[in-house]
Amino acid sequence: MDPSRRTALLAITTTGLAVPGTVLAQGSKNPPAPIVPAAFAGKHLPKPLPFKPGSLKGLSEQLLVSHHDNNYAGAIKNLNRVEAELSHCDKDTPPFVVAGLEQSALGYRNSATMHELYFGNLGGDGKRTAKIDKALAEAYEGASRWEELFRVTAMGIAGGSGWVVLAFDLRREVLRSYWSGGHPMHQALAAPILVLDMYEHAFALDFGAAAAKYVDAFFANVRWDEAEKRLEAAKKAAMALR
């Protein structure tokens, strides 16, 4: 053995230092903890609300806390559970079992992400920024025209479930709204700029079936400065994909 390599190995064994996957403490009888791949870690944690839940206009603290603690945090909990189940799958696992778990993982992952974006674009005064107004005018011949269609889309799924999203299409580099009938249904390579949750859990406690009043409250609390930041980041991402 090369003398320098022998010296290095001696230093590791005498000081208790080790490379990943080896015992860290000299003389330790406990085996090292296994390294869990990120795909199976199941260690996702819910993010706190980015605003005081009692500070929004027309949306109660009870509604927002329930939405966050039950629906959003529930998606995080279930994503962790699905990842743990996937860690036990191998080549002998029935394909339909793996496919079902992957479908569930996609749904819970998207639910968590969309909820974070939804809560993240609330807490503002509802006033659009100049840059957002300009972007919407270029895309829809006016911000009012865009909002009209966005609201109507929301009402179209108010009796069921889903999301309404203003997004920047990274391939076509255009700003467009779209609807989603479920957590796994989202436009490919589109960066969400503004997210509206139209699942009943987002409004029923406050508004019952009066979804239009909820949409009014949503627009009154939009953080358009956050939407502007997302749009600028999306444009940079689109340039990188050219």
C-alpha positions in Angstrom: 0.0 0.0 0.0 1.2 3.5 -0.8 2.6 5.1 2.4 0.5 8.2 2.1 -2.7 6.2 1.7 -1.7 4.1 4.8 -1.2 7.3 6.8 -4.6 8.7 5.7 -6.4 5.5 6.6 -4.7 5.4 10.0 -5.8 9.0 10.6 -9.4 8.1 9.9 -9.4 5.1 12.2 -7.7 6.8 15.1 -9.7 10.1 15.0 -13.1 8.6 14.4 -13.5 10.4 11.1 -15.2 8.5 8.3 -16.5 8.6 4.8 -20.3 8.4 4.3 -21.6 5.0 5.1 -19.0 4.1 7.7 -19.1 4.3 11.5 -18.4 7.8 12.7 -17.3 7.2 16.3 -14.4 5.0 17.1 -15.4 1.8 18.7 -19.1 2.5 18.1 -21.2 -0.7 18.2 -24.2 0.8 16.4 -24.3 0.4 12.6 -24.5 3.6 10.6 -28.0 4.8 9.7 -28.9 3.9 6.1 -28.9 6.7 3.6 -32.4 7.1 2.3 -32.7 8.2 -1.4 -34.5 11.5 -1.7 -37.3 9.9 -3.7 -38.2 7.7 -0.7 -37.4 10.1 2.2 -40.9 11.0 3.1 -39.7 13.9 5.2 -41.7 16.8 3.7 -42.9 19.4 6.1 -45.8 21.9 5.7 -44.8 25.5 5.4 -46.5 28.0 7.7 -49.0 30.5 6.3 -47.1 33.5 4.9 -49.6 35.9 6.5 -51.6 36.2 9.7 -54.8 34.2 9.2 -57.0 36.8 10.8 -55.7 39.6 8.7 -57.3 38.9 5.3 -60.4 40.8 4.1 -63.4 38.6 3.7 -61.7 35.3 4.4 -62.0 34.1 8.0 -59.2 32.8 10.2 -61.2 29.6 10.8 -61.4 29.0 7.0 -57.7 29.7 6.4 -56.4 27.7 9.3 -58.6 24.7 8.5 -57.6 24.9 4.8 -53.9 25.0 5.8 -53.9 22.5 8.6 -56.2 19.9 7.1 -56.1 20.0 3.3 -52.6 21.3 2.7 -50.9 19.6 5.6 -52.9 16.5 4.8 -51.4 16.4 1.3 -47.9 16.7 2.8 -48.7 13.8 5.2 -50.0 11.6 2.5 -47.1 12.4 0.2 -44.7 11.2 2.9 -46.7 8.0 3.4 -46.7 7.2 -0.3 -43.0 7.8 -0.6 -42.5 5.4 2.3 -44.6 2.8 0.4 -42.7 3.3 -2.8 -39.5 2.6 -0.9 -40.6 -1.0 -0.5 -41.4 -1.6 -4.2 -39.1 -3.6 -6.4 -39.1 -5.6 -9.7 -41.5 -8.1 -8.1 -44.1 -5.6 -7.1 -47.2 -5.8 -9.3 -46.9 -2.9 -11.9 -50.4 -1.7 -11.1 -49.5 -1.3 -7.5 -46.5 0.9 -8.4 -48.4 2.8 -11.0 -51.2 3.5 -8.4 -48.7 4.8 -5.9 -47.0 7.0 -8.4 -50.3 8.4 -9.4 -51.1 9.2 -5.8 -47.6 10.7 -5.3 -48.2 13.0 -8.2 -51.5 14.1 -6.9 -50.3 14.8 -3.4 -47.1 16.5 -4.6 -49.1 18.8 -6.9 -51.6 19.5 -4.2 -48.9 20.6 -1.8 -47.2 22.7 -4.4 -50.4 24.4 -5.6 -51.5 25.1 -2.0 -48.1 26.7 -1.3 -48.5 28.9 -4.4 -52.1 29.7 -3.5 -51.3 30.8 0.1 -48.2 32.6 -1.2 -50.2 34.9 -3.5 -52.6 35.9 -0.7 -52.1 38.6 1.9 -52.0 41.6 -0.4 -54.3 44.6 -1.2 -55.6 43.2 -4.5 -54.1 46.1 -6.5 -52.3 44.9 -9.7 -48.8 46.3 -10.3 -48.0 48.2 -13.5 -45.9 45.3 -14.9 -48.7 42.8 -14.3 -51.2 45.2 -16.0 -49.0 45.5 -19.0 -48.4 41.8 -19.3 -52.1 41.0 -19.1 -52.9 43.7 -21.6 -50.4 42.1 -24.1 -51.9 38.7 -23.5 -55.6 39.5 -23.2 -56.1 43.0 -24.6 -56.5 44.3 -21.1 -56.4 43.2 -17.5 -60.1 43.5 -17.2 -60.7 41.2 -20.0 -58.3 38.6 -18.5 -60.0 38.9 -15.1 -63.5 38.5 -16.6 -62.4 35.1 -18.2 -60.5 34.0 -15.1 -63.6 34.6 -12.9 -65.9 32.8 -15.3 -63.6 29.8 -15.5 -63.6 29.7 -11.7 -67.4 29.7 -11.6 -67.4 26.9 -14.2 -65.8 24.5 -11.7 -67.3 26.0 -8.5 -69.7 23.2 -8.1 -67.0 20.6 -8.4 -63.3 20.9 -7.7 -60.1 22.2 -9.2 -57.8 25.1 -9.7 -57.8 28.2 -11.9 -54.2 29.3 -12.8 -52.6 32.2 -14.6 -49.4 30.8 -15.8 -46.4 31.6 -18.1 -45.9 29.0 -20.8 -42.2 28.4 -20.8 -42.1 26.9 -24.3 -44.2 29.5 -26.0 -43.3 32.3 -23.7 -46.8 33.6 -23.3 -49.1 34.3 -20.4 -52.2 32.2 -20.3 -54.9 31.1 -17.9 -56.0 27.5 -17.6 -58.2 25.3 -15.5 -57.4 22.1 -13.7 -60.0 19.6 -12.7 -57.7 17.8 -10.2 -54.3 17.9 -8.6 -52.5 15.9 -11.4 -54.0 18.0 -14.2 -51.7 20.9 -15.0 -50.2 22.4 -18.1 -46.7 21.0 -18.9 -43.9 23.4 -18.6 -46.1 26.2 -17.4 -45.0 28.3 -14.4 -47.9 29.3 -12.2 -48.1 33.1 -11.6 -51.5 33.3 -9.8 -53.3 30.4 -8.3 -56.9 30.2 -7.2 -58.1 27.1 -5.2 -61.7 26.3 -6.3 -62.1 23.1 -4.2 -65.0 23.5 -1.8 -62.7 23.3 1.2 -61.3 26.7 0.2 -64.5 28.6 0.6 -67.5 26.5 2.0 -66.9 27.4 5.7 -67.3 31.1 4.9 -69.5 31.2 1.8 -71.4 27.9 1.6 -72.3 27.5 -2.1 -71.8 31.3 -2.9 -68.5 30.7 -4.7 -68.7 34.1 -6.5 -68.4 35.9 -3.2 -65.3 33.8 -2.4 -63.8 34.8 -5.8 -64.4 38.4 -4.9 -62.6 38.0 -1.6 -59.8 36.2 -3.3 -59.2 39.1 -5.7 -59.4 41.6 -2.8 -56.4 39.8 -1.1 -54.1 39.0 -4.0 -50.4 39.9 -3.6 -49.8 41.1 -7.1 -46.2 41.9 -6.2 -45.6 38.2 -5.6 -47.2 37.4 -8.9 -44.9 39.9 -10.6 -41.9 38.2 -9.0 -43.1 34.8 -10.3 -43.5 36.2 -13.8 -40.0 37.7 -13.9 -38.6 34.3 -12.6 -40.6 32.4 -15.3 -39.3 34.7 -18.1 -35.8 34.0 -17.0 -36.5 30.3 -16.9 -38.0 30.4 -20.4 -34.8 32.1 -21.7 -32.7 29.3 -20.2 -34.8 26.7 -22.1 -34.4 28.3 -25.5 
